[in-house]
Amino acid sequence: MDEPIFTKRVSAGTRVYYIDARIDRKGQKYISLSEIPTDKSPGKKERQRIFIHAKNMKRFAKAFAKVATYIKNDAKG
């Protein structure tokens, strides 16, 4: 797979998340989200990925923000 053009790493408990900006073979930008268990987590260590292409970015970001807000607000109640 191609190398990311920009990346952010998030450590969270027994997981490490990578949010990578990439460019496909057609020159289209997309985001690759990866979840990698750390050595501390039980079970098989396998990377999980999802891809969000630029044309879907706005809808994905809006949906993600709504779910995050719901969870944040629900945790307070």
N, C-alpha and C positions, 0 to 999 in steps of 0.2 A: 504494500500500500504506500501511497505517496506521503511525504512528510508534511506535517501541519504548517500553515503559514502564520498561525498565531495559536497559542494554547494557554489554558489556565488549569491548574491542578488544585483539587479540593480534597483534603484529608478529612475523613469523617468516620471515626470509630474503627471498625474492622474493614472499611472500604476506602479506596482512593478513586476519585472521579477525575476524568480528564474531559475538558470541553475544548475541542479543537476546531479551528477554522481550516478548511481544506479547499482545494480546487480539483474538480474531476477532469477526466480526459477531454471533455468538451469545453473546458474552460469555465464551467459553472461553479460558483462557490456554494459550499454547504457546511453544516456543522456535524461533527461526529462526537457523540457522547459515549464515553466508555466508563465502565464500572469494573474495578479490579479488586478482588478480595486481598487483604493483607495476609501475611504469614500467620497472624493470630486467629484468623477465622477458620472454622472447621470446614472440612469437605474439599472437593476438587477446586483448584484455583484456575478459573476460566474467565477470560475477558468477555464481557457482554457489551455490545455496541448497538446504537441506533443512529440513523442518519436523517438529518433534516435539511432539505434543499432550500435554497434561497427563496424560491417562489412560495414556499409554505412557512417561512420564518415568522412573518407577522402573526399568522393565525396560531402557530405553536406558542410564541411568546405570550400572546394574549391568554390562551388557555392555561399555560403554565402559571402565569401571574394570578389568574382567578383561583386555581386550585391551591396555590401557596397561600393566598389571602384567606381562603376558606379554612385551611388547616390552622393557620396562625390565629384567626379569630375564634375558631372552635376550641382551641387549646386554652383560651382565656376563660371560656364559659364552663 
